[in-house]
Amino acid sequence: MTIKIKHAYGLGEIQQDARMIRQAVFVEEQGFSAQDEYDHLDSTTIHIVAYTNTQAVATARLHEEQLGTWHIQRVATLASMRHQGIGRLLFDEIEALAPQFNIHTLTLGAQLQARHFYEQLGFNSHGDIFLDANVPHIEMIKLLNR
């Protein structure tokens, strides 16, 4: 299976592919409201999407919350494509892009069910468990080598 990863800032084709994945995972599979899933940040973030052939299968968005820090949000992989290493490839690409944008820190709010995945990628838990849309999350941080 060949994986290609693309990224783009703001609205456009890649963001639309990301939206399709988020609709399938967060709205249809996990039951989040579409109104909560899509927000004003979609037009001001970097969207990253993994493709197998021409099918969009995984996504994340990168929001520079403060200078040098990307807050990674809306990380999703289609159910049929999980446990194949695509999420790891997505994060490898995020880390490869970071120096181009002078990013030294990655943060994210992980659903507790995904905490172990992020720990395997080198993220560390920070702070207390919190609820986001009634789902337990934990803030996680990774400092990148400069």
C-alpha positions as CSV (number, residue, x, y, z in Angstrom):
1,M,0.0,0.0,0.0
2,T,1.4,3.4,-1.0
3,I,0.7,6.3,1.3
4,K,1.1,9.9,0.1
5,I,0.7,12.8,2.5
6,K,-0.3,16.3,1.4
7,H,-0.8,19.5,3.4
8,A,-2.3,22.9,2.7
9,Y,-3.2,26.0,4.6
10,G,-6.9,27.1,4.9
11,L,-9.8,26.1,2.8
12,G,-9.5,24.1,-0.4
13,E,-9.3,20.5,-1.8
14,I,-7.2,19.1,1.0
15,Q,-9.4,20.7,3.7
16,Q,-12.4,19.2,2.0
17,D,-10.8,15.7,2.0
18,A,-10.0,16.3,5.7
19,R,-13.6,17.3,6.3
20,M,-14.9,14.0,4.7
21,I,-12.7,12.0,7.1
22,R,-13.8,14.0,10.1
23,Q,-17.4,13.6,9.1
24,A,-17.0,9.8,9.0
25,V,-15.0,9.5,12.2
26,F,-16.2,12.2,14.6
27,V,-19.8,12.8,13.4
28,E,-21.0,9.4,12.1
29,E,-18.8,7.0,14.2
30,Q,-18.3,8.9,17.4
31,G,-21.5,10.9,17.5
32,F,-20.2,14.4,17.8
33,S,-22.4,17.1,16.3
34,A,-21.4,18.5,12.9
35,Q,-21.9,22.0,14.3
36,D,-19.2,21.4,17.0
37,E,-16.8,19.6,14.5
38,Y,-16.4,22.4,12.0
39,D,-15.3,25.8,13.2
40,H,-13.7,29.0,12.2
41,L,-10.2,27.5,12.7
42,D,-10.6,25.4,9.5
43,S,-9.8,28.5,7.4
44,T,-6.7,29.5,9.4
45,T,-4.9,26.1,10.0
46,I,-2.7,23.7,8.1
47,H,-4.6,20.6,7.1
48,I,-2.6,17.4,6.6
49,V,-4.2,14.4,4.8
50,A,-2.8,10.9,4.1
51,Y,-4.0,9.2,0.9
52,T,-3.8,5.6,-0.3
53,N,-3.9,5.9,-4.0
54,T,-6.5,8.7,-4.4
55,Q,-8.6,7.9,-1.2
56,A,-8.2,10.3,1.7
57,V,-7.8,8.0,4.8
58,A,-6.3,10.1,7.7
59,T,-6.1,13.7,8.7
60,A,-5.0,16.2,11.3
61,R,-5.0,20.0,11.5
62,L,-2.2,22.2,12.8
63,H,-2.9,25.4,14.6
64,E,-0.1,27.7,15.8
65,E,-1.5,28.5,19.2
66,Q,1.5,30.5,20.3
67,L,4.8,31.3,18.6
68,G,6.7,28.0,18.0
69,T,3.9,25.7,19.1
70,W,1.5,23.7,17.0
71,H,-1.7,22.5,18.6
72,I,-2.7,19.4,16.7
73,Q,-6.4,18.9,16.4
74,R,-9.0,16.7,14.6
75,V,-6.7,13.7,14.3
76,A,-8.7,11.0,12.6
77,T,-8.2,7.8,10.5
78,L,-11.0,6.0,8.7
79,A,-12.0,2.9,10.7
80,S,-11.1,0.5,7.8
81,M,-7.6,2.0,7.7
82,R,-6.6,1.9,11.4
83,H,-3.7,-0.2,12.8
84,Q,-1.7,0.0,9.6
85,G,0.8,2.6,10.6
86,I,-0.9,5.5,8.8
87,G,-1.3,7.6,11.9
88,R,2.4,7.3,12.7
89,L,3.3,8.4,9.1
90,L,1.0,11.4,9.5
91,F,2.9,12.4,12.6
92,D,6.3,11.8,11.0
93,E,5.2,14.3,8.3
94,I,4.0,16.8,10.9
95,E,7.4,16.6,12.6
96,A,9.2,16.9,9.2
97,L,7.2,20.0,8.4
98,A,7.8,21.7,11.8
99,P,11.3,23.1,11.2
100,Q,10.0,24.9,8.1
101,F,7.5,26.8,10.3
102,N,10.0,27.3,13.2
103,I,7.9,24.9,15.4
104,H,9.6,23.4,18.4
105,T,6.7,22.1,20.5
106,L,3.6,20.0,19.6
107,T,0.6,19.9,21.8
108,L,-2.8,18.1,21.5
109,G,-5.8,17.1,23.6
110,A,-6.0,13.4,23.2
111,Q,-9.1,11.3,23.8
112,L,-8.1,8.9,26.6
113,Q,-8.6,5.9,24.3
114,A,-5.8,7.3,22.1
115,R,-3.4,8.2,24.9
116,H,-1.2,5.2,24.4
117,F,-0.8,5.9,20.7
118,Y,0.5,9.4,21.4
119,E,2.8,8.1,24.1
120,Q,4.4,5.7,21.5
121,L,5.0,8.8,19.4
122,G,6.9,10.5,22.2
123,F,4.1,12.7,23.7
124,N,3.9,13.1,27.4
125,S,0.7,13.7,29.4
126,H,0.4,17.1,31.1
127,G,-2.3,18.2,33.5
128,D,-5.6,16.7,34.5
129,I,-8.2,14.8,32.5
130,F,-10.8,17.1,31.1
131,L,-14.0,16.7,29.2
132,D,-14.4,17.9,25.6
133,A,-17.9,17.3,24.2
134,N,-18.4,14.9,27.2
135,V,-15.5,12.8,26.2
136,P,-12.5,12.4,28.6
137,H,-9.3,14.0,27.2
138,I,-5.7,14.6,28.4
139,E,-3.4,17.4,27.2
140,M,-0.2,16.0,25.7
141,I,3.1,17.7,24.8
142,K,6.1,16.8,22.7
143,L,9.3,18.9,22.5
144,L,11.0,18.6,19.1
145,N,14.7,18.5,18.6
146,R,16.1,21.6,17.0
